[in-house]
Amino acid sequence: MTLTGNMLIGQQAILGNREAIRGINPATDLPLESAYPGGSGEHVEQACALAAAAFDDYRETSLAARALQHGNPLTLRRLLDGQREA
């Protein structure tokens, strides 16, 4: 998997336009390579608006349909076996 630093907003890969940010390795407390541009307030607002618009439909989606949509075979297997997702 190649890291690009893109944010996924509304199924679109978007590169940030703010100061670069880095992840921190919790074992060493050192910054990870590479640095990626941070997201703006507008990016956050867009992502929140899209999430709010999708919430009602997603809430009505069965767990089995969600597992299929997200490609999670373990969750689907648990559902088919009559177990609840942990």
Sine and cosine of phi, psi and omega as CSV:
sin_phi,cos_phi,sin_psi,cos_psi,sin_omega,cos_omega
0.00,0.00,0.76,-0.64,0.02,-1.00
-0.98,-0.18,0.82,-0.57,0.06,-1.00
-0.99,0.15,0.73,-0.69,-0.03,-1.00
-0.91,-0.41,-0.32,0.95,-0.06,-1.00
1.00,0.09,0.06,1.00,0.02,-1.00
-0.97,0.22,0.56,-0.83,0.15,-0.99
-1.00,-0.04,0.54,-0.84,0.08,-1.00
-0.98,-0.22,0.94,-0.34,0.00,-1.00
-0.79,-0.61,0.89,-0.45,0.00,-1.00
0.87,0.49,0.65,0.76,0.01,-1.00
0.89,0.46,0.38,0.93,0.05,-1.00
-0.87,-0.49,0.69,-0.72,0.09,-1.00
-0.99,0.12,0.88,-0.47,-0.08,-1.00
-0.82,-0.57,0.77,-0.64,0.06,-1.00
-1.00,0.06,0.73,-0.68,0.00,-1.00
-0.90,0.44,0.22,-0.98,-0.03,-1.00
-0.75,-0.66,0.37,0.93,0.00,-1.00
-0.91,-0.41,-0.04,-1.00,0.02,-1.00
-0.80,0.60,0.60,-0.80,-0.03,-1.00
-0.90,0.44,0.56,-0.83,0.05,-1.00
-0.82,-0.57,0.40,-0.92,0.01,-1.00
-0.74,-0.67,0.55,-0.84,0.17,-0.99
-0.97,0.23,0.31,-0.95,0.02,-1.00
-0.88,-0.48,0.76,-0.65,0.09,-1.00
-0.96,0.29,0.91,-0.42,-0.07,-1.00
-0.92,0.38,-0.38,0.93,0.00,-1.00
-0.97,0.24,-0.53,0.84,-0.07,-1.00
-0.92,-0.40,-0.24,0.97,-0.07,-1.00
0.90,0.45,0.39,0.92,0.01,-1.00
-0.96,-0.27,0.51,-0.86,0.03,-1.00
-0.91,0.43,0.59,-0.81,0.06,-1.00
-1.00,0.01,0.46,-0.89,0.14,-0.99
-1.00,0.00,0.58,-0.81,-0.01,1.00
-0.98,-0.21,0.17,-0.99,0.11,-0.99
-1.00,0.00,0.59,-0.81,0.00,-1.00
-0.79,-0.62,0.53,-0.85,0.02,-1.00
-0.87,0.49,0.69,-0.73,0.03,-1.00
-0.98,0.20,0.32,-0.95,0.03,-1.00
-1.00,0.10,0.38,-0.92,0.00,-1.00
-0.99,-0.13,0.13,-0.99,0.10,-0.99
-0.86,0.51,-0.56,0.83,0.04,-1.00
-0.91,0.42,-0.61,0.79,0.06,-1.00
-0.89,0.46,-0.69,0.73,0.01,-1.00
-0.89,0.45,-0.71,0.70,0.01,-1.00
-0.88,0.48,-0.67,0.74,0.01,-1.00
-0.90,0.44,-0.71,0.70,0.00,-1.00
-0.89,0.45,-0.67,0.74,0.00,-1.00
-0.91,0.41,-0.65,0.76,0.02,-1.00
-0.90,0.44,-0.67,0.75,0.02,-1.00
-0.92,0.39,-0.64,0.77,0.03,-1.00
-0.90,0.43,-0.68,0.73,0.01,-1.00
-0.89,0.45,-0.64,0.77,0.00,-1.00
-0.92,0.39,-0.51,0.86,-0.04,-1.00
-1.00,0.02,-0.24,0.97,-0.18,-0.98
-0.86,0.51,-0.77,0.64,-0.09,-1.00
-0.87,0.49,-0.71,0.71,0.03,-1.00
-0.90,0.44,-0.68,0.73,-0.03,-1.00
-0.91,0.40,-0.62,0.79,0.00,-1.00
-0.88,0.48,-0.54,0.84,-0.02,-1.00
-0.99,0.10,-0.09,1.00,-0.01,-1.00
-0.99,0.17,0.73,-0.69,-0.01,-1.00
-0.91,0.41,0.37,-0.93,0.04,-1.00
-0.88,0.47,-0.61,0.79,0.02,-1.00
-0.90,0.45,-0.69,0.72,0.02,-1.00
-0.90,0.43,-0.62,0.79,0.05,-1.00
-0.90,0.44,-0.68,0.74,-0.01,-1.00
-0.88,0.47,-0.67,0.74,0.04,-1.00
-0.91,0.41,-0.67,0.74,-0.02,-1.00
-0.89,0.46,-0.63,0.78,-0.07,-1.00
-0.99,-0.10,0.03,1.00,0.08,-1.00
0.91,0.42,0.64,0.77,-0.02,-1.00
-0.97,-0.25,1.00,-0.05,-0.07,-1.00
-0.91,0.41,-0.52,0.85,0.01,-1.00
-0.90,0.43,-0.71,0.70,0.03,-1.00
-0.89,0.46,-0.68,0.73,0.01,-1.00
-0.89,0.45,-0.67,0.74,0.01,-1.00
-0.87,0.49,-0.69,0.73,0.02,-1.00
-0.88,0.48,-0.66,0.75,0.00,-1.00
-0.92,0.40,-0.67,0.75,0.00,-1.00
-0.93,0.38,-0.49,0.87,0.04,-1.00
-0.99,0.12,0.02,1.00,0.03,-1.00
0.99,0.13,0.24,0.97,0.03,-1.00
-1.00,-0.10,0.46,-0.89,0.08,-1.00
-1.00,0.03,0.51,-0.86,0.06,-1.00
-0.90,0.43,0.71,-0.71,-0.03,-1.00
-0.96,0.28,0.00,0.00,0.00,0.00
